[in-house]
């Protein structure tokens, strides 16, 4: 049985730089792009980072998600407001927003993201087996 966490916003830490206190789910770019397409068809999707150098996408999810995240092929890290800025500019060198803050919901529901990542993995596997 899956339980859903609330799709709460990523609040900003009490600092002048507006760092996010969300967790970040990181997946390979191909799977992440499929998941974004799936999420945009009906479910809400929050800001998504693209890291060109590492070939990954990062989904902002509510703080506390990392404690129970166990999706194979992905990682979920706590940001605790360390360096992740919710503004339209690139948060770190070599990365950029695929879905910037302000153009997306405030955070992606982790239960919905888990389902989308599973569906994306199945689609990729099916496509690769058709070659």
N, C-alpha and C positions, 0 to 999 in steps of 0.2 A: 504494500500500500504506500503510495506516495503522499507526502504531505507538502503543502505549499507554504512558502514563506511569503510574507507580504511584499508587494512590489513598492517598497518605500524608496524615497529619494536617497541619493548619496548626499548626506549633509556635509557641509564644509566644516573643517576643524576651526576652532576659534583662533585664527591667525590671519594676518593681513594678506597672505598669499592665496587663500581659498583652496587649500589642498583638500582632496576628497578623502573620506573615510570609508569608502567602499572596498570590497574585495575585487580581485581581477581574475577572471577565468581566461586562461590562455590556451589556444588550440592552433594546430597547423592551419595555414591560410586557406587551403582548399576546403577543408571541413568547415572552417569558420564562415567562408563565403556562402557555402550551401546552407548553413544554419541561419545566416542573416536572411537569405531568400525565403526560407521556410517561415521564419519569425515575422517577416514583413507581410506575409500573406494573411495574417490574421491576429497574431499575438503581438504584444508590445515588445519592442526592443529598445534597450537603452544605448548609451554611447558605446561605440566600438572603436578600438585602436588598431591600427595596422603598423606592424613593425617589419619594415622591408628587410632589414639586415638579418633578422632571425626567421623570417618567413612565417610569422604568426599573426593571429588576430586576438585581441583581448576584449572581453565583454565585461563591462562594469555590472556588478551584482551587489545586493545589499551586504553591508558589513555582517560578519558572522557566518557567511556561506562557506568560507574556507574550512571551518572546523568539521564539516560533514561532507565535503566534496570528495567523490570517489569515482569520477567518470574516467575510464581508461583513455589514454591518449591526450589528456588535458591536465592542466594544473590550475589550482586556485590558490592565490596568495593574498594575504592580508596587506592592505596598503597602509592602514593606520594613519592616513594623511601624509605619508612620506613621499613627496615629490610628484604625486599625480594631481594635476591641476585641471579643473573643470572650466576651461575656457577654449575658445575656438582655435587657438594656436597649438602647434605640436607640443605635447607634454615633455618629450625628450628628443634629443637629436636622433635622426634615423627613423622616427616614427611620425605618424600623422593620424588624424581622426578619419575613419571610414564613415562613421556616423557621429558627427560632433555633438557636444552638449548643446542643447537648445534646439536641435533638429530631431532629437530622439527623446524617448521617455527618460526618466531620471535613472533608472536601473532596470536591468532585465531580471525577471522573476527566475530564480535558479531552477525551479521545477520545470518551467516551460523551456528554459535553455537546455536542460538535461535531455528532454524529449527531442528537441530540435537537433541537438548534436548526435543523438542516436539515429534519428532519421537520416541525417546528412551522411553518417558513416555507412549506413545501409545503401544509400543511393550511390555513393562513391564506389563501394564494393561491387555493386551490380554493374555499374558502368565499366569498371576495370575488368570484370569477368566477361564482358561482351566483346572485348578486343580480340 
